[in-house]
Each structure stands twice: as C-alpha cells, then as structure tokens.
Amino acid sequence: MKNIKFTNTNLAIFMLFFGIALIESFQKQNWLEAGLFLALGVLSFWADTRKN
C-alpha cells in the first residue's frame, strides 16, 4: 500500500468544498446533489492520490 501525501491546503479545500456541500445536501435530503458531490469528492481524492 502506498503512502498518501496530503498537503494541508489540499485537505482543507477537499473538506471545505466537498465535505460541507455533501453534509448540506444530506440535511436537505437532496439525494441527486449528494450523489454529485460524493462523486466529485471521490474523483478529486483519486486525482490527488494517483501516481504521475
């Protein structure tokens, strides 16, 4: 298993934009929006951790 290196900036941006938006969409029970933000979060996580 490879080590995942996050910078504080990348982690903060990930949590702010995708985490808060995901929580808000769950609270509003807007499942389409929640799925969109979850997919974007996973895609961003994958892009940050893939090897160049």
C-alpha positions in Angstrom: 0.0 0.0 0.0 1.4 3.4 -1.0 1.6 6.3 1.4 -0.8 9.1 0.6 0.8 12.5 1.0 -1.6 15.4 1.5 -0.7 18.9 1.9 -2.7 20.9 4.3 -4.1 23.1 1.5 -5.4 20.1 -0.5 -7.0 18.6 2.5 -8.6 21.9 3.6 -10.0 22.5 0.1 -11.3 19.0 -0.1 -13.1 19.2 3.3 -14.5 22.7 2.7 -15.9 22.4 -0.7 -17.0 18.7 -0.9 -17.5 17.8 2.7 -19.6 20.7 3.7 -21.6 20.6 0.5 -22.2 16.8 1.0 -23.4 17.3 4.5 -25.7 20.1 3.5 -27.2 18.1 0.7 -27.9 15.2 3.1 -29.6 17.5 5.5 -31.8 18.9 2.8 -32.4 15.2 1.6 -31.4 16.2 -1.9 -30.1 12.8 -3.0 -29.1 13.8 -6.5 -27.0 16.7 -5.2 -25.5 14.4 -2.5 -24.5 11.8 -5.2 -23.0 14.5 -7.3 -20.8 15.9 -4.5 -19.9 12.4 -3.4 -18.8 11.5 -6.9 -16.8 14.8 -7.2 -15.1 14.2 -3.9 -14.1 10.6 -4.8 -12.8 11.9 -8.2 -10.8 14.6 -6.5 -9.4 12.2 -4.0 -8.4 9.8 -6.8 -6.8 12.6 -8.8 -4.7 13.7 -5.7 -3.5 10.2 -4.9 -2.8 8.8 -8.4 0.8 8.5 -9.5 2.1 10.9 -12.1 
